[in-house]
Amino acid sequence: MERPRRDCSFGVLLALLVLWERRLGDRAMMPISILFRRTQVSAGIANFSIMFIGIFYTYYLPFFYQAKGRTAEQSGIDILPLMMGTVLGSGLAGYLNSATGRYTPYLIAGPILYAIAAGLFFTVDEFTSNAKLIGFQILFGVGEGLAFQQPLVAIQAEYADTPALIPQASSMLTYLQLLGAVVGISIAGAVFGNQLSKNLAAYQALFGQEVIDGLKQSVTVIFMLPKLLQGIVIHAYVDALRYVFIIAVPLAGVTIISAFFIKNYNLKERGVKPGAAVA
């Protein structure tokens, strides 16, 4: 009986909160009116999707290198092209926002780039050359950086005539961004664990469930196994990561679709400076 009571209490409290916020109107901490603005909802979905993807690539890509024998420190260096690509994409986005006064085209172009990169990552194996991996990382990073700040810029433009609502609207975007990170890591972890179990199912009698569970928890377990068995596990591990990387493709589609519902104001006409939006 404990769980139904908790669920009921949560529902009642949530309903009371919504009613109270509605009663306060624009004086509310989170005005209900902003939830009915197309750009607010669409920018929130885009922000959720972008962070969903970005966080698990940053988290799981080092595992790819560690599975090939790199240390944790070395794998951090190995993903520098991803970071550099993101910085490059962010800088390019700021320049294009200022030069053209628009933002939704880059919220479409960015996901297209990182969807292509995700498709390329799905083709990798433990023998893929570093040159290709660096290229894939840069492409993904540029796409991520190009799209990352656009939802926030859209919010700045949407509320340019009611600046008092910008803090609340931006806070909602930040909340959805953090939620995207949490959900992204959780789903990526589930996909990775399930795929790794599937890949190693044929060898369960050889390794035992305890070893398989250990591999899900730490990549270093690979190198505790006999040399003759490590190749099998490395291949299974890298293959499981491929299915994590490909998640970015449908999420990129979500971001692109949401971009079409965001009003594409002219930033110059609205008096919005992209640099200020980023800050």
C-alpha positions as YAML, in Angstrom:
chain: A
units: angstrom
residues:
- id: 1
  name: MET
  ca: [0.00, 0.00, 0.00]
- id: 2
  name: GLU
  ca: [2.99, 2.31, 0.49]
- id: 3
  name: ARG
  ca: [3.71, 2.88, -3.21]
- id: 4
  name: PRO
  ca: [0.13, 3.78, -4.29]
- id: 5
  name: ARG
  ca: [-0.06, 6.30, -1.43]
- id: 6
  name: ARG
  ca: [3.17, 7.93, -2.51]
- id: 7
  name: ASP
  ca: [2.02, 8.09, -6.13]
- id: 8
  name: CYS
  ca: [-1.28, 9.61, -5.07]
- id: 9
  name: SER
  ca: [0.45, 12.18, -2.86]
- id: 10
  name: PHE
  ca: [2.79, 13.15, -5.69]
- id: 11
  name: GLY
  ca: [-0.14, 13.59, -8.07]
- id: 12
  name: VAL
  ca: [-2.06, 15.76, -5.61]
- id: 13
  name: LEU
  ca: [0.98, 17.94, -4.84]
- id: 14
  name: LEU
  ca: [1.77, 18.33, -8.54]
- id: 15
  name: ALA
  ca: [-1.81, 19.37, -9.28]
- id: 16
  name: LEU
  ca: [-1.72, 21.91, -6.43]
- id: 17
  name: LEU
  ca: [1.57, 23.30, -7.72]
- id: 18
  name: VAL
  ca: [0.16, 23.74, -11.23]
- id: 19
  name: LEU
  ca: [-2.96, 25.47, -9.87]
- id: 20
  name: TRP
  ca: [-0.88, 27.77, -7.67]
- id: 21
  name: GLU
  ca: [1.48, 28.71, -10.50]
- id: 22
  name: ARG
  ca: [-1.51, 29.38, -12.75]
- id: 23
  name: ARG
  ca: [-3.09, 31.60, -10.11]
- id: 24
  name: LEU
  ca: [0.07, 33.69, -9.81]
- id: 25
  name: GLY
  ca: [0.24, 34.15, -13.58]
- id: 26
  name: ASP
  ca: [3.39, 35.91, -14.79]
- id: 27
  name: ARG
  ca: [4.48, 36.42, -11.16]
- id: 28
  name: ALA
  ca: [4.89, 32.66, -10.73]
- id: 29
  name: MET
  ca: [8.31, 31.05, -10.42]
- id: 30
  name: MET
  ca: [7.48, 29.10, -13.60]
- id: 31
  name: PRO
  ca: [4.61, 30.84, -15.43]
- id: 32
  name: ILE
  ca: [2.26, 28.30, -16.96]
- id: 33
  name: SER
  ca: [1.81, 30.54, -20.01]
- id: 34
  name: ILE
  ca: [5.31, 29.78, -21.29]
- id: 35
  name: LEU
  ca: [4.47, 26.08, -21.51]
- id: 36
  name: PHE
  ca: [2.00, 26.90, -24.28]
- id: 37
  name: ARG
  ca: [4.51, 28.71, -26.45]
- id: 38
  name: ARG
  ca: [5.58, 26.63, -29.42]
- id: 39
  name: THR
  ca: [9.17, 27.81, -29.38]
- id: 40
  name: GLN
  ca: [9.56, 27.13, -25.65]
- id: 41
  name: VAL
  ca: [8.38, 23.53, -25.95]
- id: 42
  name: SER
  ca: [10.31, 22.82, -29.14]
- id: 43
  name: ALA
  ca: [13.53, 24.39, -27.84]
- id: 44
  name: GLY
  ca: [13.16, 22.32, -24.67]
- id: 45
  name: ILE
  ca: [12.84, 19.11, -26.67]
- id: 46
  name: ALA
  ca: [15.86, 20.07, -28.77]
- id: 47
  name: ASN
  ca: [17.92, 20.88, -25.68]
- id: 48
  name: PHE
  ca: [16.97, 17.56, -24.09]
- id: 49
  name: SER
  ca: [17.95, 15.63, -27.23]
- id: 50
  name: ILE
  ca: [21.25, 17.44, -27.76]
- id: 51
  name: MET
  ca: [22.44, 16.89, -24.20]
- id: 52
  name: PHE
  ca: [21.14, 13.30, -24.25]
- id: 53
  name: ILE
  ca: [23.55, 12.58, -27.09]
- id: 54
  name: GLY
  ca: [26.49, 14.71, -26.04]
- id: 55
  name: ILE
  ca: [26.84, 13.31, -22.55]
- id: 56
  name: PHE
  ca: [26.90, 9.62, -23.46]
- id: 57
  name: TYR
  ca: [29.39, 10.14, -26.29]
- id: 58
  name: THR
  ca: [31.71, 11.92, -23.89]
- id: 59
  name: TYR
  ca: [31.15, 9.13, -21.36]
- id: 60
  name: TYR
  ca: [31.36, 6.03, -23.58]
- id: 61
  name: LEU
  ca: [33.89, 7.01, -26.24]
- id: 62
  name: PRO
  ca: [36.81, 6.69, -23.77]
- id: 63
  name: PHE
  ca: [35.63, 3.12, -23.07]
- id: 64
  name: PHE
  ca: [36.15, 2.33, -26.74]
- id: 65
  name: TYR
  ca: [39.82, 3.28, -26.44]
- id: 66
  name: GLN
  ca: [40.22, 1.58, -23.06]
- id: 67
  name: ALA
  ca: [38.86, -1.65, -24.56]
- id: 68
  name: LYS
  ca: [41.76, -1.48, -27.01]
- id: 69
  name: GLY
  ca: [44.27, -1.28, -24.17]
- id: 70
  name: ARG
  ca: [44.56, 2.45, -23.55]
- id: 71
  name: THR
  ca: [44.65, 3.71, -19.95]
- id: 72
  name: ALA
  ca: [41.96, 6.02, -18.56]
- id: 73
  name: GLU
  ca: [44.34, 8.98, -18.89]
- id: 74
  name: GLN
  ca: [45.28, 8.08, -22.46]
- id: 75
  name: SER
  ca: [41.64, 7.64, -23.45]
- id: 76
  name: GLY
  ca: [40.96, 11.16, -22.18]
- id: 77
  name: ILE
  ca: [43.62, 12.43, -24.57]
- id: 78
  name: ASP
  ca: [42.20, 10.25, -27.36]
- id: 79
  name: ILE
  ca: [38.86, 12.11, -27.28]
- id: 80
  name: LEU
  ca: [40.46, 15.56, -27.56]
- id: 81
  name: PRO
  ca: [39.40, 15.73, -31.25]
- id: 82
  name: LEU
  ca: [35.78, 15.46, -30.07]
- id: 83
  name: MET
  ca: [36.29, 18.34, -27.62]
- id: 84
  name: MET
  ca: [38.15, 20.43, -30.19]
- id: 85
  name: GLY
  ca: [35.40, 19.82, -32.74]
- id: 86
  name: THR
  ca: [32.79, 20.95, -30.23]
- id: 87
  name: VAL
  ca: [34.70, 24.16, -29.50]
- id: 88
  name: LEU
  ca: [35.11, 24.78, -33.23]
- id: 89
  name: GLY
  ca: [31.41, 24.17, -33.84]
- id: 90
  name: SER
  ca: [30.41, 26.51, -31.00]
- id: 91
  name: GLY
  ca: [32.63, 29.27, -32.34]
- id: 92
  name: LEU
  ca: [31.26, 28.77, -35.84]
- id: 93
  name: ALA
  ca: [27.70, 28.88, -34.49]
- id: 94
  name: GLY
  ca: [28.32, 32.20, -32.74]
- id: 95
  name: TYR
  ca: [29.79, 33.70, -35.90]
- id: 96
  name: LEU
  ca: [26.93, 32.47, -38.09]
- id: 97
  name: ASN
  ca: [24.30, 33.68, -35.62]
- id: 98
  name: SER
  ca: [25.83, 37.15, -35.67]
- id: 99
  name: ALA
  ca: [26.41, 37.23, -39.42]
- id: 100
  name: THR
  ca: [23.02, 35.94, -40.55]
- id: 101
  name: GLY
  ca: [20.79, 36.81, -37.61]
- id: 102
  name: ARG
  ca: [19.29, 33.32, -37.75]
- id: 103
  name: TYR
  ca: [19.59, 30.20, -35.60]
- id: 104
  name: THR
  ca: [17.24, 27.40, -36.69]
- id: 105
  name: PRO
  ca: [19.29, 26.51, -39.82]
- id: 106
  name: TYR
  ca: [22.18, 25.59, -37.53]
- id: 107
  name: LEU
  ca: [19.90, 23.65, -35.22]
- id: 108
  name: ILE
  ca: [19.13, 21.56, -38.31]
- id: 109
  name: ALA
  ca: [22.63, 21.41, -39.79]
- id: 110
  name: GLY
  ca: [24.30, 20.42, -36.50]
- id: 111
  name: PRO
  ca: [22.24, 17.25, -35.95]
- id: 112
  name: ILE
  ca: [22.70, 16.27, -39.60]
- id: 113
  name: LEU
  ca: [26.46, 16.37, -39.09]
- id: 114
  name: TYR
  ca: [26.49, 14.37, -35.86]
- id: 115
  name: ALA
  ca: [23.96, 11.88, -37.24]
- id: 116
  name: ILE
  ca: [26.38, 11.22, -40.12]
- id: 117
  name: ALA
  ca: [29.22, 10.87, -37.60]
- id: 118
  name: ALA
  ca: [27.13, 8.46, -35.51]
- id: 119
  name: GLY
  ca: [26.49, 6.35, -38.60]
- id: 120
  name: LEU
  ca: [30.23, 6.28, -39.25]
- id: 121
  name: PHE
  ca: [30.92, 5.28, -35.65]
- id: 122
  name: PHE
  ca: [28.55, 2.35, -36.13]
- id: 123
  name: THR
  ca: [30.96, 0.99, -38.76]
- id: 124
  name: VAL
  ca: [34.03, 0.92, -36.49]
- id: 125
  name: ASP
  ca: [35.69, -2.11, -34.97]
- id: 126
  name: GLU
  ca: [38.80, -2.70, -32.86]
- id: 127
  name: PHE
  ca: [40.97, -2.40, -35.99]
- id: 128
  name: THR
  ca: [39.67, 0.96, -37.25]
- id: 129
  name: SER
  ca: [42.53, 3.38, -37.85]
- id: 130
  name: ASN
  ca: [43.14, 6.37, -35.58]
- id: 131
  name: ALA
  ca: [42.89, 8.71, -38.57]
- id: 132
  name: LYS
  ca: [39.29, 7.63, -39.21]
- id: 133
  name: LEU
  ca: [38.38, 7.81, -35.52]
- id: 134
  name: ILE
  ca: [39.79, 11.34, -35.26]
- id: 135
  name: GLY
  ca: [37.83, 12.40, -38.33]
- id: 136
  name: PHE
  ca: [34.60, 10.91, -36.98]
- id: 137
  name: GLN
  ca: [35.13, 12.66, -33.65]
- id: 138
  name: ILE
  ca: [35.75, 16.06, -35.23]
- id: 139
  name: LEU
  ca: [32.65, 15.72, -37.41]
- id: 140
  name: PHE
  ca: [30.53, 14.76, -34.42]
- id: 141
  name: GLY
  ca: [31.96, 17.55, -32.27]
- id: 142
  name: VAL
  ca: [31.39, 20.24, -34.91]
- id: 143
  name: GLY
  ca: [27.76, 19.13, -35.28]
- id: 144
  name: GLU
  ca: [27.24, 19.09, -31.52]
- id: 145
  name: GLY
  ca: [28.86, 22.49, -31.07]
- id: 146
  name: LEU
  ca: [26.91, 24.01, -33.95]
- id: 147
  name: ALA
  ca: [23.58, 22.98, -32.40]
- id: 148
  name: PHE
  ca: [24.32, 23.22, -28.69]
- id: 149
  name: GLN
  ca: [23.51, 26.88, -27.98]
- id: 150
  name: GLN
  ca: [20.77, 27.36, -30.58]
- id: 151
  name: PRO
  ca: [17.82, 26.46, -28.29]
- id: 152
  name: LEU
  ca: [18.98, 29.09, -25.80]
- id: 153
  name: VAL
  ca: [19.39, 31.66, -28.58]
- id: 154
  name: ALA
  ca: [15.84, 30.81, -29.72]
- id: 155
  name: ILE
  ca: [14.54, 31.50, -26.21]
- id: 156
  name: GLN
  ca: [16.35, 34.85, -26.11]
- id: 157
  name: ALA
  ca: [14.68, 35.79, -29.39]
- id: 158
  name: GLU
  ca: [11.26, 34.46, -28.39]
- id: 159
  name: TYR
  ca: [11.10, 36.58, -25.22]
- id: 160
  name: ALA
  ca: [12.93, 39.65, -26.54]
- id: 161
  name: ASP
  ca: [9.71, 41.67, -26.06]
- id: 162
  name: THR
  ca: [9.13, 40.28, -22.54]
- id: 163
  name: PRO
  ca: [12.66, 40.06, -21.06]
- id: 164
  name: ALA
  ca: [11.32, 39.48, -17.55]
- id: 165
  name: LEU
  ca: [10.36, 35.94, -18.61]
- id: 166
  name: ILE
  ca: [13.78, 35.05, -20.02]
- id: 167
  name: PRO
  ca: [15.24, 33.75, -16.69]
- id: 168
  name: GLN
  ca: [12.30, 31.38, -16.13]
- id: 169
  name: ALA
  ca: [12.26, 30.22, -19.75]
- id: 170
  name: SER
  ca: [16.03, 29.66, -19.73]
- id: 171
  name: SER
  ca: [15.81, 27.78, -16.43]
- id: 172
  name: MET
  ca: [13.31, 25.38, -17.95]
- id: 173
  name: LEU
  ca: [15.74, 24.74, -20.80]
- id: 174
  name: THR
  ca: [18.54, 24.11, -18.32]
- id: 175
  name: TYR
  ca: [16.36, 21.65, -16.42]
- id: 176
  name: LEU
  ca: [15.56, 19.72, -19.60]
- id: 177
  name: GLN
  ca: [19.25, 19.77, -20.52]
- id: 178
  name: LEU
  ca: [20.19, 18.17, -17.21]
- id: 179
  name: LEU
  ca: [17.33, 15.70, -17.54]
- id: 180
  name: GLY
  ca: [18.60, 14.77, -20.99]
- id: 181
  name: ALA
  ca: [22.03, 14.03, -19.54]
- id: 182
  name: VAL
  ca: [20.60, 11.75, -16.85]
- id: 183
  name: VAL
  ca: [18.25, 9.91, -19.19]
- id: 184
  name: GLY
  ca: [20.95, 9.65, -21.87]
- id: 185
  name: ILE
  ca: [23.43, 7.96, -19.58]
- id: 186
  name: SER
  ca: [20.75, 5.59, -18.25]
- id: 187
  name: ILE
  ca: [19.49, 4.50, -21.66]
- id: 188
  name: ALA
  ca: [22.99, 4.21, -23.13]
- id: 189
  name: GLY
  ca: [24.00, 2.07, -20.16]
- id: 190
  name: ALA
  ca: [21.02, -0.22, -20.65]
- id: 191
  name: VAL
  ca: [21.70, -0.58, -24.39]
- id: 192
  name: PHE
  ca: [25.37, -1.29, -23.78]
- id: 193
  name: GLY
  ca: [24.71, -3.85, -21.03]
- id: 194
  name: ASN
  ca: [22.06, -5.70, -23.03]
- id: 195
  name: GLN
  ca: [24.15, -5.80, -26.20]
- id: 196
  name: LEU
  ca: [27.27, -6.94, -24.36]
- id: 197
  name: SER
  ca: [25.31, -9.75, -22.69]
- id: 198
  name: LYS
  ca: [23.95, -10.75, -26.09]
- id: 199
  name: ASN
  ca: [27.43, -10.72, -27.63]
- id: 200
  name: LEU
  ca: [28.89, -12.85, -24.85]
- id: 201
  name: ALA
  ca: [25.91, -15.21, -24.49]
- id: 202
  name: ALA
  ca: [27.64, -17.88, -26.59]
- id: 203
  name: TYR
  ca: [30.63, -17.74, -24.24]
- id: 204
  name: GLN
  ca: [28.74, -17.67, -20.94]
- id: 205
  name: ALA
  ca: [29.84, -21.21, -20.09]
- id: 206
  name: LEU
  ca: [33.42, -20.15, -20.79]
- id: 207
  name: PHE
  ca: [33.43, -16.90, -18.81]
- id: 208
  name: GLY
  ca: [30.65, -17.33, -16.28]
- id: 209
  name: GLN
  ca: [27.99, -14.77, -15.38]
- id: 210
  name: GLU
  ca: [30.21, -13.17, -12.75]
- id: 211
  name: VAL
  ca: [32.84, -12.22, -15.33]
- id: 212
  name: ILE
  ca: [30.19, -10.90, -17.74]
- id: 213
  name: ASP
  ca: [28.70, -8.76, -14.96]
- id: 214
  name: GLY
  ca: [32.19, -7.50, -14.17]
- id: 215
  name: LEU
  ca: [32.76, -6.53, -17.80]
- id: 216
  name: LYS
  ca: [29.59, -4.43, -17.72]
- id: 217
  name: GLN
  ca: [30.96, -2.56, -14.71]
- id: 218
  name: SER
  ca: [34.57, -2.03, -15.77]
- id: 219
  name: VAL
  ca: [36.48, -2.29, -19.02]
- id: 220
  name: THR
  ca: [39.66, -3.17, -17.09]
- id: 221
  name: VAL
  ca: [38.24, -6.66, -16.45]
- id: 222
  name: ILE
  ca: [39.12, -7.48, -20.08]
- id: 223
  name: PHE
  ca: [42.83, -7.41, -19.28]
- id: 224
  name: MET
  ca: [42.44, -9.64, -16.24]
- id: 225
  name: LEU
  ca: [41.42, -12.47, -18.56]
- id: 226
  name: PRO
  ca: [43.87, -14.87, -20.25]
- id: 227
  name: LYS
  ca: [45.46, -13.38, -23.38]
- id: 228
  name: LEU
  ca: [43.79, -15.96, -25.63]
- id: 229
  name: LEU
  ca: [40.33, -14.82, -24.49]
- id: 230
  name: GLN
  ca: [40.87, -11.07, -24.57]
- id: 231
  name: GLY
  ca: [40.35, -10.76, -28.33]
- id: 232
  name: ILE
  ca: [36.87, -12.29, -28.09]
- id: 233
  name: VAL
  ca: [35.86, -9.92, -25.32]
- id: 234
  name: ILE
  ca: [37.37, -6.83, -26.97]
- id: 235
  name: HIS
  ca: [35.36, -7.53, -30.13]
- id: 236
  name: ALA
  ca: [32.18, -8.07, -28.09]
- id: 237
  name: TYR
  ca: [32.84, -4.87, -26.12]
- id: 238
  name: VAL
  ca: [33.50, -2.70, -29.18]
- id: 239
  name: ASP
  ca: [30.47, -4.13, -30.96]
- id: 240
  name: ALA
  ca: [28.26, -3.30, -27.95]
- id: 241
  name: LEU
  ca: [29.56, 0.29, -27.99]
- id: 242
  name: ARG
  ca: [28.58, 0.61, -31.66]
- id: 243
  name: TYR
  ca: [24.94, 0.21, -30.64]
- id: 244
  name: VAL
  ca: [25.38, 2.95, -28.06]
- id: 245
  name: PHE
  ca: [26.82, 5.33, -30.65]
- id: 246
  name: ILE
  ca: [24.00, 4.75, -33.16]
- id: 247
  name: ILE
  ca: [21.41, 6.04, -30.65]
- id: 248
  name: ALA
  ca: [22.46, 9.52, -31.78]
- id: 249
  name: VAL
  ca: [20.77, 9.04, -35.17]
- id: 250
  name: PRO
  ca: [17.11, 8.94, -34.02]
- id: 251
  name: LEU
  ca: [17.83, 11.62, -31.41]
- id: 252
  name: ALA
  ca: [19.25, 13.84, -34.14]
- id: 253
  name: GLY
  ca: [15.97, 13.32, -35.97]
- id: 254
  name: VAL
  ca: [14.05, 14.48, -32.90]
- id: 255
  name: THR
  ca: [16.16, 17.64, -32.74]
- id: 256
  name: ILE
  ca: [15.69, 18.38, -36.43]
- id: 257
  name: ILE
  ca: [11.91, 17.93, -36.23]
- id: 258
  name: SER
  ca: [11.73, 20.18, -33.15]
- id: 259
  name: ALA
  ca: [13.74, 22.85, -35.00]
- id: 260
  name: PHE
  ca: [10.98, 23.18, -37.59]
- id: 261
  name: PHE
  ca: [8.57, 24.23, -34.83]
- id: 262
  name: ILE
  ca: [10.86, 26.93, -33.44]
- id: 263
  name: LYS
  ca: [10.13, 30.45, -34.70]
- id: 264
  name: ASN
  ca: [13.11, 31.63, -36.71]
- id: 265
  name: TYR
  ca: [13.21, 35.30, -35.72]
- id: 266
  name: ASN
  ca: [15.80, 37.68, -37.11]
- id: 267
  name: LEU
  ca: [18.13, 38.25, -34.16]
- id: 268
  name: LYS
  ca: [19.16, 41.67, -35.45]
- id: 269
  name: GLU
  ca: [15.55, 42.83, -35.62]
- id: 270
  name: ARG
  ca: [14.84, 41.44, -32.15]
- id: 271
  name: GLY
  ca: [17.91, 43.12, -30.67]
- id: 272
  name: VAL
  ca: [19.43, 39.83, -29.50]
- id: 273
  name: LYS
  ca: [23.20, 39.41, -29.29]
- id: 274
  name: PRO
  ca: [24.13, 35.69, -29.52]
- id: 275
  name: GLY
  ca: [27.22, 36.23, -27.37]
- id: 276
  name: ALA
  ca: [25.03, 37.51, -24.55]
- id: 277
  name: ALA
  ca: [22.72, 34.52, -24.92]
- id: 278
  name: VAL
  ca: [25.63, 32.12, -24.55]
- id: 279
  name: ALA
  ca: [26.87, 33.87, -21.45]
...
